[in-house]
Amino acid sequence: MDCLFCKIGAGDIPSNKVYEDEKILAFHDIAPQAPVHVLVIPRAHIASANDVTATNSEIVAHIFTCIPAIAKKAGITNGYRVITNCGEDGCQSVKHLHFHILGGKKLPENMG
């Protein structure tokens, strides 16, 4: 499979890691939209939010369980936003489920 995030998750492409375990990887976005912009991906390929099922939903639950600690480790101390884009109209640029953690300043209400 020629998936950028699968390659990053496998360690084939380097990333600036914030957190990792056997199921997920969190790393700094290379084109940040906020002072702190971290991406959280499952290591297993799930194409988008449309592809979350009863079989793989425990990975998404694990991601959301880890997000507070990831945000804290990334230096976010006063709140953050979590976003996922889904499909072409949702501007999903990489077809691998990922969550953006944005913070480090007061974010505009119309961002995201």
Sequence and secondary structure as in RCSB ss.txt:
>XXXX:A:sequence
MDCLFCKIGAGDIPSNKVYEDEKILAFHDIAPQAPVHVLVIPRAHIASANDVTATNSEIVAHIFTCIPAIAKKAG
ITNGYRVITNCGEDGCQSVKHLHFHILGGKKLPENMG
>XXXX:A:secstr
   HHHHHHHTSS   EEEE SSEEEEE SS SSSEEEEEEESS   SGGG  TTTHHHHHHHHHHHHHHHHHTT
  S EEEE   TTTTT  SSS  EEEEESS   TT  
